[in-house]
Amino acid sequence: MNKLAARNRRRIKTRSHIKRLAVNRLTIHRTSQHIYAQVISADGNSTLASASTTQADVKLSLKNTSNVEAAKAVGKHIAEKAIAAGVTEVAFDRSGFKYHGRVKALADAARESGLQF
């Protein structure tokens, strides 16, 4: 099994579990240069909040967009936007990425900023 197949297997397993819970989900996507986060409604039809290192207000405060500090900034920003949209509790959908490094930093920053998952 290659890396992509393993990630897809983890992604499908996590998403099916979150779908059964029927709660809003905080989903992330990580590339080598950026990290993206979205809060998606329980039915999956609408995005309630989004943040990424490509946004100007987040990017200005960062020296580099592909490190743990950038992930922490995105986690804080997504939590603030989600709370402003009335969402306080979400399920964390890491899209098959391992809970380590930038993914963990984003999740911890979102928790510290008030999101519960």
N, C-alpha and C positions, 0 to 999 in steps of 0.2 A: 504494500500500500504506500503510495507516495504522499507527500505533504498535503497536496490539494485534496486528495480523496479523504485523508484523515480529517482535515478541516471541515469538509462538506458533511462527513458523518457526524461530527460533533455539532455542527450548525443545525442539521435536521433534527437531531435528538433534543437539543435545547429548545428549538422553536416549537416542536410538538408539545413539549411539556408546558411552555408558556401559553400556548394556545388553549390547553385544557384549563389553565388557571383563569383565563379571561380577564387579565389585568393589562393596564398600559405597560408598554415595555420601553426600556432604554436600550437602544441598539447602537452598536459602534461599528466602525470600519476603520481599519488601520492599513496605511500604505507605508512605503519606506520614507516618504517625505511629509505626510500629513496624517492627522487623525480626525475622524468625523463622528458626531454623536447626534442621535435623534430620539425624541420621545414620540412614540407612535401609539395611537389609540388602541383600545382593546380589540376593536373589530378590524383593525388594520387598514382602515380606509383613509385616515387623515394623520398628518404629522402635526403634533401639538407644539413642539419646540425643536430647534436644531442649533448646533454650534459646531464649529470646526476651526482648524488652524488656518484655513484659507480666508476666513472673514477678517475684514480690516480691523475691527475693534479688538479682536483677539490677537491678531498678528502684530499689531503695533507694540504690544507689551512684551513680545518674545524676541529673543536673540536668534533662536533656532526653532523650526517648526516640527522637528522630528526627534524630540527627546522627552524625557519624563516631565520636565517642567512645563512643556507645551501641553502634554496630556492633562496635567493638573489644572492648567488654566482653562482648558476646554471642559473639564469636569465641573469646575466651579461655575463656568458660564452657562452650561446646560442646566445645572441645578437651579440657578437663579431664574432662567427663562421658564422652566417647568413649573416652579412654584408660582411665578407670575401668571401662568396659564391655569392655575388651580390644581395642578398635579403634585401630590406629595409622596405617593407610593407607586413604585414601578417594579417590574421584573427586569433583571439585568440580562440582556441578550448580547453575548460577546461575539456572536457571529462565527463561532467555531475557533476563534483565536484563544490561545492558552491564557489563563488568568495569571499573567506575569508581566513585569515591566510596565510598558505604557498603558496597557489595558487595566492593570491593577491600580496604577496611579490615577487614571481617570475615574475609576469606580470609587476609590477612597476619597478623592476630592469632592465628588458628587455627594457622597454620604456626609462628609464634613459640612457641606453647604446646605444640608437639610433634606435631601432626598432619602427615602427609606426603601431599601430592597434587601 
